[in-house]
Amino acid sequence: MKNFVIKTLINAVAIWIAAWIVNGITLEGGDWQHKAITVLAVALVFGVVNFAIKPLVKLFSLPLFILTLGLVTFVINALMLWLTSWASDKLGLDFHVQGFWAALLGALIISVVSWGLHLAFGDDD
C-alpha cells in the first residue's frame, strides 16, 4: 500500500510539472488546493491506464519495438497520456492534453521527473 501511495504522489508531481512546462497540457481549476486534488485524481487515472492498457499495447506493438529498437516507447507513453486526458475529461477532471506533440513532450517530462523522484525517494520493491 505504501508503494502505491508513493508512486501515485510521484506521478502527481510529475504530471503537475509537465502541465507547468508544456503549453499544450492544461490543469485548470481555481485555487491550488483544487488543482492538487485534481492532479491526484489524474495521477490515479494515469496509474490505472498504465497498469491496465499499456501492457496490452506493448504486446501488440512488439514488432515495432524490435523495428525501432525501443523508440516506439515514447509514442506509447504519449498515447497513454492522451488516453489519460480523454478519461479525465469523461470523469469531469480539469486536465487536458491538446495534440500529439504536447502529449509526447509531456510524457517525456513525466518519465524523466518520475524516474528522478523514484531514485530520490525509492520504493521497497
C-alpha positions as CSV (number, residue, x, y, z in Angstrom):
1,M,0.0,0.0,0.0
2,K,2.9,2.3,0.8
3,N,4.4,1.8,-2.6
4,F,1.1,2.6,-4.3
5,V,0.8,5.9,-2.4
6,I,4.4,6.8,-3.1
7,K,4.1,6.0,-6.8
8,T,0.8,7.9,-7.1
9,L,2.3,11.0,-5.4
10,I,5.4,10.8,-7.6
11,N,3.1,10.6,-10.7
12,A,1.1,13.5,-9.4
13,V,4.2,15.7,-9.0
14,A,5.4,14.7,-12.5
15,I,2.1,15.5,-14.1
16,W,1.9,18.8,-12.4
17,I,5.4,19.7,-13.6
18,A,4.6,18.6,-17.1
19,A,1.4,20.8,-17.0
20,W,3.5,23.7,-15.8
21,I,6.2,23.3,-18.6
22,V,4.3,22.2,-21.7
23,N,1.9,24.7,-23.3
24,G,-0.5,22.0,-24.7
25,I,-1.1,20.4,-21.2
26,T,-3.5,22.3,-19.0
27,L,-4.5,21.7,-15.5
28,E,-7.4,24.0,-14.9
29,G,-9.1,24.9,-11.7
30,G,-9.4,27.6,-9.1
31,D,-7.0,27.7,-6.2
32,W,-4.0,25.5,-5.6
33,Q,-6.0,23.1,-3.4
34,H,-8.4,22.3,-6.2
35,K,-5.5,21.8,-8.6
36,A,-3.8,19.5,-6.1
37,I,-6.9,17.3,-5.7
38,T,-7.4,17.3,-9.5
39,V,-3.8,16.3,-10.1
40,L,-4.0,13.5,-7.6
41,A,-7.1,12.2,-9.3
42,V,-5.4,12.4,-12.7
43,A,-2.4,10.5,-11.3
44,L,-4.8,7.8,-10.2
45,V,-6.3,7.6,-13.7
46,F,-2.8,7.7,-15.2
47,G,-1.8,4.8,-13.0
48,V,-4.9,2.7,-14.0
49,V,-4.3,3.4,-17.7
50,N,-0.6,2.4,-17.4
51,F,-1.5,-0.7,-15.4
52,A,-4.4,-2.0,-17.4
53,I,-3.8,-0.8,-21.0
54,K,-0.1,-0.2,-21.5
55,P,0.9,-3.9,-21.3
56,L,-1.6,-4.8,-24.0
57,V,-0.4,-2.0,-26.3
58,K,3.2,-3.1,-25.7
59,L,2.4,-6.7,-26.5
60,F,0.6,-5.9,-29.8
61,S,3.3,-3.4,-30.8
62,L,6.2,-5.9,-30.2
63,P,7.3,-5.9,-33.8
64,L,7.5,-2.0,-33.7
65,F,9.7,-2.3,-30.6
66,I,12.1,-4.5,-32.4
67,L,12.0,-2.5,-35.6
68,T,12.6,0.9,-33.9
69,L,14.9,-0.5,-31.2
70,G,12.5,0.6,-28.5
71,L,11.9,4.2,-29.6
72,V,8.2,3.4,-30.1
73,T,8.1,3.5,-26.2
74,F,8.0,7.3,-26.4
75,V,5.0,7.2,-28.7
76,I,3.2,4.6,-26.5
77,N,3.8,6.8,-23.4
78,A,2.4,9.8,-25.3
79,L,-0.7,7.8,-26.2
80,M,-1.2,6.7,-22.6
81,L,-1.0,10.4,-21.5
82,W,-3.5,11.3,-24.3
83,L,-5.8,8.5,-23.1
84,T,-5.5,9.8,-19.6
85,S,-6.6,13.2,-20.8
86,W,-9.6,11.7,-22.5
87,A,-10.6,9.6,-19.4
88,S,-10.1,12.6,-17.2
89,D,-12.4,14.6,-19.4
90,K,-15.0,11.9,-19.1
91,L,-14.7,11.9,-15.3
92,G,-15.1,15.7,-15.2
93,L,-11.5,16.4,-14.2
94,D,-9.9,19.6,-15.5
95,F,-6.9,18.0,-17.2
96,H,-6.4,18.4,-20.9
97,V,-3.7,17.5,-23.5
98,Q,-4.1,19.2,-26.8
99,G,-2.4,17.4,-29.6
100,F,0.1,14.6,-30.1
101,W,3.3,16.7,-29.7
102,A,2.2,18.1,-26.4
103,A,1.4,14.5,-25.3
104,L,4.9,13.4,-26.5
105,L,6.7,16.2,-24.7
106,G,4.6,15.8,-21.6
107,A,5.2,12.0,-21.5
108,L,8.9,12.6,-21.8
109,I,8.9,15.1,-19.0
110,I,6.7,12.8,-16.8
111,S,9.1,9.9,-17.4
112,V,12.2,11.9,-16.5
113,V,10.7,13.5,-13.4
114,S,9.1,10.3,-12.1
115,W,12.4,8.5,-12.7
116,G,14.3,11.1,-10.8
117,L,11.8,11.1,-7.9
118,H,11.8,7.3,-7.8
119,L,15.6,7.5,-7.4
120,A,15.4,10.1,-4.7
121,F,12.5,8.5,-2.7
122,G,12.7,5.0,-3.9
123,D,10.3,2.2,-3.1
124,D,10.7,-1.1,-1.3
125,D,10.4,-3.3,-4.4
